[in-house]
Amino acid sequence: MQAMFKNIGVVLIGLLFSMQVLAASPAPDEIVRQVTSDLFAQLKTQKAAIQHDSNKLVEIVNSTIIPHTDLYETSKRVLAKHWRDLTPAQQQSFEKEFEKLLIRTYAVSFRNYDNQVVDILETRANPNNPNTVEVRTVIKEPGKSNLAVNYRFLKEQDGTWKVYDINVDNVSLVSSFRTQIGDAIAREGFDGMLVNMRAKNAEKF
């Protein structure tokens, strides 16, 4: 999972406020542009701080990527059939730990940042669901082959867009986690899987 990624709210209160949110909400491609620009700028300017303290990467991911991620939707898709078997408390516990795991996955991958740039190619609508789109990009790194990275967005009830999956070189983040976590549940049960996830999240990286 880490190797795959190496190369790379608002509450609705009243009709007037909701219209203001809709009008102000950036489009998915603009979100990708803003987030990647901010992310890469911080990775570059804070390189020395990151080398001294890798937890700085967690702070950067938290401030740039996580606010634009639909953690509930991503968690539900990762657990798939197992989600509906859980109590609301178990669902919340999983979402909390999965967020930490996701942050760690991103943070570890960004250790190897080396002046990559992102070109946004297009936004593809889903003819079967107008509330989902895919923003297609390519990451360019000196001396290496281009890497296709596509961001799948879901339109929230308040009109904002958030990412629920990322596809890197035709490999889905959600699908990869679904396989790993599904296998763990089959071996250890949900509770055992969650205990091991908590332990991994507590490790230094």
N, C-alpha and C positions, 0 to 999 in steps of 0.2 A: 504493500500500500504506500509506504513512504517513498520507495523507489519510483513508483508511478508518478508521484507528484514532485519528484526532485526537479525535473525540467519545468519546471514551471515556477407594545407599540402605541402606535397612535390609536386612541379610542375615538370612535365615531360619536359625536355629541351634536345632534341636531342636523338638519338638512343644510343650513348655511355653512357650517363648519366642514361638513363632508365635501361640499363643492369646492371649498378652498383647498382642502387636502388634495383632491383630484387634480385641480388646476396646477398645484405646486409640485406634484409627484413627478420626478424625472423618469424618462423612458428607460427601459432595460439597457439599451446600448450605452446611454449616458451614464448609468450607474456603473457599468463595467469600466468605462473610460475613467470616471472619477476615482473609483476604488483602486484600480491597477496603478493609476498615476500616483495616488497618495501612498499606496503600499510600496511601490518601487522607490519612491523618493525617500521614504522613511528607512527602508533597508539600506539605501546608499548613504544617507547622511548619518545614520546611527550604527554604521558598521563596527566601529571601535567599541561602542557600548555593548553591542550584541556579542562580540568576541569575548568581552569581559564577563557578561552575564546573559546567558541564553534565555532567561526569563523575559528579557526585553522583547524577544520575538512573540511571546504570549501577549504582551501588552499591545504590540503592533497589530497582531491578528484580531484581538478583541476590539480595537478601535477602528479598524478598516473593514474587515470582512464580516464579522459576526452580526453587526447591526443590519446587514442586508441579506441575512440568511434566515429562512423560515425553518427554525429548528424543529417545530412541532411536525410540520409536513415531512421533513427529511427523516425524522425519527420514525414516523409512522410508516413511511415507505421502506425504510431499512428493516424494520421488524416484520413488515408484510402480514402474513396470516397470524403471527404471534401477537400482534398488537391488540386485536379484538379479544384475546383471551386474558388480557391483563386488567387489573383494577385501575381506576384513575390514579391512585397513589403510585402504583408500579409504573404506569406510563410516565408520570412526572419524574420518578427516580431515574428511569432510563434516559429520558430527554436530558436531564441534568448531567449525567455521566457521559452520554454521547456527545454533548457539547464540549466537554473537556477533552474527549478523545479526538474530536474533530479539530479543535484548536491545536492540540499536540501534533497531529498529522500535518497541518499547515506549517506550524512553527518549525518542525524538523526539516521540512522540504525547503524552507526559505533560508536555511543556513548556507545553502550553496548559491545564493543570489550572486550573479556576475553580469550586471549591466544588461539584463534581458529587456526587450521592449515588446509591447503588445500592439498588434494591428487588428482592428475590428473590421471584420469582413462584411457581415450582414446580420440582420435579424430575421429569423424565419418564424412566421405565424403557424399555429397549429390549426388546420381546417376543422378538426374535430372538437377543439376546445379553445375558444377565443381568449380564455383566461390564462393560457400558457404560451410562452414563446421561447425560442432558443436564440441566443446571441453567439454567433460563431466568430472565433478569433484565432490568431496564430501568434505564438510566442517565438520571437527571434533572439538567438543567442550567438555571439561571435564564435565562429569555428564549429558550430553544431547545426544539425538539421533542424528545420522549423518544427514546432510542436503545435498540433491542433488542439485547442482547448475551447469547449463549447459550454455555455452557461444556460441552464434551464430555469426559467423564471415562472413564478405563479403570481397572479394578480390577487392581492389580498382584498378583504371586504372593504377596507378603507380606501382602496384605489391605488395603494402603493404596490410596487413590484419587489419580490424577494426571490432569491435563488433557493431552489430545493434540490438541485443536482448539478454536478459538474462532470463533463465527459472529456477525458484526456486521452487522445490518440485512440478513440473508439472504445475506451474503457470507462464505464460509469462508476462514479464514486458510490452512489447508492447501491448499485448492484454488487460492487466489491465488498462493501460493508455487510450487505444482506447475506452474502455467502459465508463470510467469516463468522458473523454473529449467529446466523442460523445454525452453522455447524457446532458452535459453542453451546447453544441452547440444547441441541440434540444430545451432546455429550454430558452436559452439566446441569441442564434445566435452566430456567430463566434466572432464578436466584443465584445459582452458582456462577453463571455467566456474568451477572452484575457485580458480584464480589470480586471476580478476577479483573473486570474492567476498572473497578475502583482502585484496585491494587496497582494496575498498570498506570493509571492516571496519576497515582501518587509518586511514581518513580521520577527520578531526575532524568533530564534529557540533555 
